[in-house]
Amino acid sequence: MSMTTLLTLTPWPAVSAGILIVLLVAALYFSRETAHQAIAIAASAVARGLRVASLSVTHAQETLAARNREVLLAAGREAKERIVEREFTRVGDTVRKDLAGYPVMHRRLSEAIQRIEEDQQKAVEVPPEAPGWAQAVKVVADLDARNAGADILADIHKSMVKAHAEAMDDYRKASSERHALLRRMMPDWRLIQETLGRVNKSVESVIGRSQAIDRHMQEYEAIVRGEDRAVSVLSSSSIVYFFISALVLAIATAGTAVNFTLIARPMAEMVGGTNYIGAYRTADIAALVIIMVEISMGLFLMETLRITRLFPVIGALSDKMRVRMMIITFVILLLMASIEAGLAYMREVLLLDEMATNALLRGDSSGAAVNSHLWITTAAQMCMGFVLPFALVFVAIPLETFVHSLRTVVGLLGIALLRALALILRLLGNASRHLGTLAQRVYDLPLFVPLWIETRLRAAARDATDAHAPSEHGSWKEART
């Protein structure tokens, strides 16, 4: 039934519209209670469902946070264990090196001390003093020669001068020997000083490493206890490691692109530039395969050197097998680098041939002279082709850091997203409850006339009831008296 048909209830469309409005308002008025209950139930159901969903998301967020905390603590424990193990290894090497040379050092110190003691005992013997009666000899010599016994006194003077000279010679000789003994002590003193200096350096090194071990052990104990401060430090460290490793991997990707450019063109001459595998050229796929093999060999080489620990199977190999695997991977990497150097040379040769051909087609005779000076570019490209595979070996270190930190960063992002989702669901639940109240008010807007009439009638009935109640109360009192 269309609106035009409804307006033909009476000959006057306005009257028909008025009748329809009155009927609609009456229908809405009589179904008001039911509609309000339906709106309230629907809004309550939606709010309850959103609240349950918010609680579920909150529970999932707490579970993810607990799991991320466990991952952080496990990664922190592993990192600290590696650091402490390395420090203990260094301390062990230092102590082993010092203890290995301790018998020789002890023997040298004992011999030096014994020589010093012997020389010191010899140097203790005081040389004879110079005669102190020279002045007396001079006085005797100055006596008057005319007196009696002048000749005797002259002889005595000569004997005393001779004895004085001999005593002085003995004194100088003894002092020289004593000084020689003291000079002979100096190398032994220097030897003792140098030995004690080396011992002091070794002791200071051990003390410094022991302090570092104590600090790392305190951090390790905090991680084992699961303290919040340790978790926050590990979280911030993981985020920093993630961005740094991502930056290094981006740089490595740029190096891989340069490496691909060096070998893509000569690979087209080897496998054919018109062959395709799907939508990609076979030459490009072959160049990418060579680069990926080089990166894989680099990963295996770093694993066999126990610098990274991405593959536990390689780390669990015996030392003999690990060394064999290291040699094999290095040889394969060296061969691939040599192949890349040859491909880079082939690329430059192809470029020179193409330039020469274009010069001949243009009739330019100076092209050959220009090409003769491009050997520097050829050598540079060959060096790049040989060095880049070895440079890509070190991608394993940031790759390991990126993989380990990625779990933490993804967990933190998941926690943030779940927390935001729980907040949004909670807000939507509250909004649905208020929207139900708003829908009830909007439903009552067309019914303002009957609701106003109902309100006035209820007010009049309340006034009448209030007026009738005191009169009945007064008559009851009169009847009682």
Solvent accessible surface area in square Angstrom, and as a share of the most:
residue,aa,sasa,rsa
1,M,186,0.83
2,S,63,0.41
3,M,127,0.57
4,T,100,0.58
5,T,70,0.41
6,L,46,0.23
7,L,54,0.27
8,T,93,0.54
9,L,104,0.52
10,T,34,0.20
11,P,112,0.71
12,W,162,0.57
13,P,81,0.51
14,A,82,0.64
15,V,73,0.42
16,S,0,0.00
17,A,34,0.27
18,G,31,0.30
19,I,69,0.35
20,L,38,0.19
21,I,107,0.55
22,V,100,0.57
23,L,107,0.53
24,L,109,0.54
25,V,32,0.18
26,A,34,0.27
27,A,58,0.45
28,L,44,0.22
29,Y,62,0.24
30,F,166,0.69
31,S,47,0.30
32,R,56,0.20
33,E,109,0.49
34,T,93,0.54
35,A,21,0.16
36,H,26,0.11
37,Q,111,0.49
38,A,57,0.44
39,I,39,0.20
40,A,45,0.35
41,I,120,0.61
42,A,56,0.44
43,A,14,0.11
44,S,42,0.27
45,A,52,0.40
46,V,78,0.45
47,A,2,0.01
48,R,146,0.53
49,G,41,0.39
50,L,37,0.18
51,R,137,0.50
52,V,86,0.50
53,A,37,0.29
54,S,2,0.01
55,L,102,0.51
56,S,63,0.41
57,V,21,0.12
58,T,34,0.20
59,H,125,0.56
60,A,44,0.34
61,Q,20,0.09
62,E,98,0.44
63,T,76,0.44
64,L,56,0.28
65,A,33,0.25
66,A,52,0.40
67,R,146,0.53
68,N,7,0.04
69,R,83,0.30
70,E,99,0.44
71,V,20,0.12
72,L,4,0.02
73,L,20,0.10
74,A,46,0.35
75,A,31,0.24
76,G,4,0.04
77,R,81,0.30
78,E,77,0.35
79,A,48,0.38
80,K,30,0.13
81,E,86,0.39
82,R,69,0.25
83,I,44,0.22
84,V,15,0.09
85,E,99,0.44
86,R,117,0.43
87,E,13,0.06
88,F,113,0.47
89,T,75,0.43
90,R,98,0.36
91,V,25,0.14
92,G,24,0.23
93,D,68,0.35
94,T,23,0.13
95,V,54,0.31
96,R,150,0.55
97,K,144,0.61
98,D,49,0.25
99,L,112,0.56
100,A,76,0.59
101,G,32,0.31
102,Y,110,0.42
103,P,80,0.51
104,V,70,0.40
105,M,37,0.17
106,H,100,0.44
107,R,125,0.46
108,R,100,0.36
109,L,32,0.16
110,S,50,0.32
111,E,77,0.35
112,A,0,0.00
113,I,83,0.42
114,Q,107,0.47
115,R,100,0.36
116,I,16,0.08
117,E,95,0.43
118,E,82,0.37
119,D,8,0.04
120,Q,89,0.40
121,Q,125,0.55
122,K,111,0.47
123,A,6,0.05
124,V,83,0.48
125,E,134,0.60
126,V,119,0.68
127,P,15,0.10
128,P,76,0.48
129,E,148,0.66
130,A,43,0.33
131,P,24,0.15
132,G,75,0.73
133,W,97,0.34
134,A,44,0.34
135,Q,123,0.55
136,A,51,0.40
137,V,6,0.04
138,K,116,0.49
139,V,86,0.49
140,V,41,0.24
141,A,47,0.37
142,D,101,0.52
143,L,91,0.45
144,D,60,0.31
145,A,78,0.61
146,R,212,0.77
147,N,88,0.45
148,A,103,0.80
149,G,34,0.33
150,A,24,0.19
151,D,115,0.60
152,I,112,0.57
153,L,52,0.26
154,A,45,0.35
155,D,85,0.44
156,I,76,0.38
157,H,53,0.23
158,K,140,0.59
159,S,70,0.45
160,M,44,0.19
161,V,72,0.41
162,K,134,0.57
163,A,44,0.34
164,H,53,0.24
165,A,49,0.38
166,E,94,0.42
167,A,25,0.19
168,M,42,0.19
169,D,82,0.43
170,D,82,0.42
171,Y,81,0.31
172,R,138,0.50
173,K,133,0.56
174,A,28,0.22
175,S,23,0.15
176,S,63,0.41
177,E,94,0.42
178,R,90,0.33
179,H,97,0.43
180,A,44,0.34
181,L,27,0.13
182,L,79,0.39
183,R,151,0.55
184,R,130,0.47
185,M,11,0.05
186,M,87,0.39
187,P,78,0.49
188,D,12,0.06
189,W,127,0.44
190,R,129,0.47
191,L,31,0.15
192,I,21,0.11
193,Q,131,0.58
194,E,100,0.45
195,T,3,0.02
196,L,97,0.48
197,G,30,0.28
198,R,121,0.44
199,V,52,0.30
200,N,80,0.41
201,K,146,0.62
202,S,26,0.16
203,V,72,0.42
204,E,101,0.45
205,S,44,0.29
206,V,41,0.24
207,I,85,0.43
208,G,35,0.34
209,R,72,0.26
210,S,45,0.29
211,Q,112,0.50
212,A,19,0.14
213,I,15,0.07
214,D,79,0.41
215,R,127,0.46
216,H,26,0.12
217,M,67,0.30
218,Q,121,0.54
219,E,68,0.31
220,Y,49,0.19
221,E,81,0.36
222,A,17,0.13
223,I,6,0.03
224,V,84,0.48
225,R,150,0.55
226,G,15,0.15
227,E,67,0.30
228,D,103,0.53
229,R,185,0.67
230,A,12,0.09
231,V,18,0.11
232,S,63,0.41
233,V,73,0.42
234,L,30,0.15
235,S,18,0.12
236,S,60,0.38
237,S,33,0.21
238,S,16,0.10
239,I,66,0.33
240,V,78,0.45
241,Y,117,0.44
242,F,32,0.14
243,F,128,0.53
244,I,97,0.49
245,S,3,0.02
246,A,35,0.27
247,L,112,0.56
248,V,60,0.35
249,L,34,0.17
250,A,58,0.45
251,I,112,0.57
252,A,16,0.13
253,T,90,0.52
254,A,58,0.45
255,G,18,0.17
256,T,21,0.12
257,A,56,0.43
258,V,65,0.37
259,N,0,0.00
260,F,53,0.22
261,T,75,0.43
262,L,11,0.05
263,I,0,0.00
264,A,13,0.10
265,R,87,0.32
266,P,0,0.00
267,M,11,0.05
268,A,15,0.12
269,E,105,0.47
270,M,114,0.51
271,V,53,0.30
272,G,24,0.23
273,G,30,0.28
274,T,120,0.70
275,N,76,0.39
276,Y,132,0.50
277,I,102,0.52
278,G,76,0.73
279,A,90,0.70
280,Y,152,0.58
281,R,76,0.28
282,T,29,0.17
283,A,0,0.00
284,D,37,0.19
285,I,51,0.26
286,A,21,0.16
287,A,0,0.00
288,L,81,0.40
289,V,81,0.46
290,I,25,0.13
291,I,0,0.00
292,M,97,0.43
293,V,54,0.31
294,E,0,0.00
295,I,32,0.16
296,S,41,0.26
297,M,27,0.12
298,G,0,0.00
299,L,26,0.13
300,F,59,0.25
301,L,19,0.09
302,M,4,0.02
303,E,3,0.01
304,T,0,0.00
305,L,80,0.40
306,R,113,0.41
307,I,78,0.39
308,T,3,0.02
309,R,111,0.40
310,L,43,0.21
311,F,79,0.33
312,P,107,0.67
313,V,115,0.66
314,I,13,0.07
315,G,35,0.33
316,A,88,0.68
317,L,53,0.26
318,S,72,0.46
319,D,84,0.44
320,K,135,0.57
321,M,93,0.42
322,R,36,0.13
323,V,61,0.35
324,R,121,0.44
325,M,50,0.22
326,M,44,0.20
327,I,95,0.48
328,I,100,0.51
329,T,6,0.03
330,F,93,0.39
331,V,69,0.40
332,I,60,0.31
333,L,0,0.00
334,L,68,0.34
335,L,104,0.51
336,M,28,0.13
337,A,0,0.00
338,S,54,0.35
339,I,86,0.43
340,E,0,0.00
341,A,12,0.09
342,G,38,0.37
343,L,8,0.04
344,A,0,0.00
345,Y,107,0.41
346,M,62,0.28
347,R,50,0.18
348,E,2,0.01
349,V,52,0.30
350,L,38,0.19
351,L,55,0.27
352,L,41,0.20
353,D,78,0.40
354,E,77,0.35
355,M,71,0.32
356,A,37,0.29
357,T,72,0.42
358,N,60,0.31
359,A,5,0.04
360,L,142,0.70
361,L,144,0.72
362,R,165,0.60
363,G,65,0.63
364,D,56,0.29
365,S,109,0.70
366,S,57,0.37
367,G,13,0.12
368,A,76,0.59
369,A,61,0.48
370,V,82,0.47
371,N,22,0.11
372,S,74,0.47
373,H,134,0.60
374,L,44,0.22
375,W,171,0.60
376,I,107,0.54
377,T,56,0.33
378,T,15,0.09
379,A,44,0.34
380,A,50,0.38
381,Q,22,0.10
382,M,71,0.32
383,C,78,0.47
384,M,80,0.36
385,G,0,0.00
386,F,76,0.32
387,V,85,0.49
388,L,31,0.16
389,P,0,0.00
390,F,48,0.20
391,A,50,0.39
392,L,8,0.04
393,V,8,0.05
394,F,122,0.51
395,V,21,0.12
396,A,0,0.00
397,I,75,0.38
398,P,16,0.10
399,L,51,0.25
400,E,15,0.07
401,T,45,0.26
402,F,48,0.20
403,V,62,0.36
404,H,65,0.29
405,S,6,0.04
406,L,65,0.32
407,R,120,0.44
408,T,2,0.01
409,V,17,0.09
410,V,85,0.49
411,G,7,0.07
412,L,54,0.27
413,L,108,0.54
414,G,18,0.17
415,I,18,0.09
416,A,56,0.44
417,L,128,0.63
418,L,43,0.21
419,R,142,0.52
420,A,48,0.37
421,L,78,0.39
422,A,6,0.05
423,L,94,0.47
424,I,89,0.45
425,L,25,0.12
426,R,96,0.35
427,L,103,0.51
428,L,88,0.44
429,G,5,0.05
430,N,64,0.33
431,A,41,0.32
432,S,13,0.08
433,R,121,0.44
434,H,125,0.56
435,L,105,0.52
436,G,7,0.06
437,T,66,0.38
438,L,99,0.49
439,A,40,0.31
440,Q,29,0.13
441,R,139,0.51
442,V,81,0.46
443,Y,41,0.16
444,D,19,0.10
445,L,122,0.61
446,P,65,0.41
447,L,0,0.00
448,F,136,0.57
449,V,73,0.42
450,P,29,0.18
451,L,34,0.17
452,W,160,0.56
453,I,81,0.41
454,E,35,0.16
455,T,85,0.49
456,R,144,0.53
457,L,119,0.59
458,R,146,0.53
459,A,32,0.25
460,A,59,0.46
461,A,58,0.45
462,R,142,0.52
463,D,91,0.47
464,A,63,0.49
465,T,86,0.50
466,D,84,0.44
467,A,73,0.56
468,H,106,0.47
469,A,53,0.41
470,P,84,0.53
471,S,67,0.43
472,E,92,0.41
473,H,100,0.45
474,G,30,0.29
475,S,64,0.41
476,W,144,0.50
477,K,106,0.45
478,E,133,0.60
479,A,89,0.69
480,R,182,0.66
481,T,149,0.87
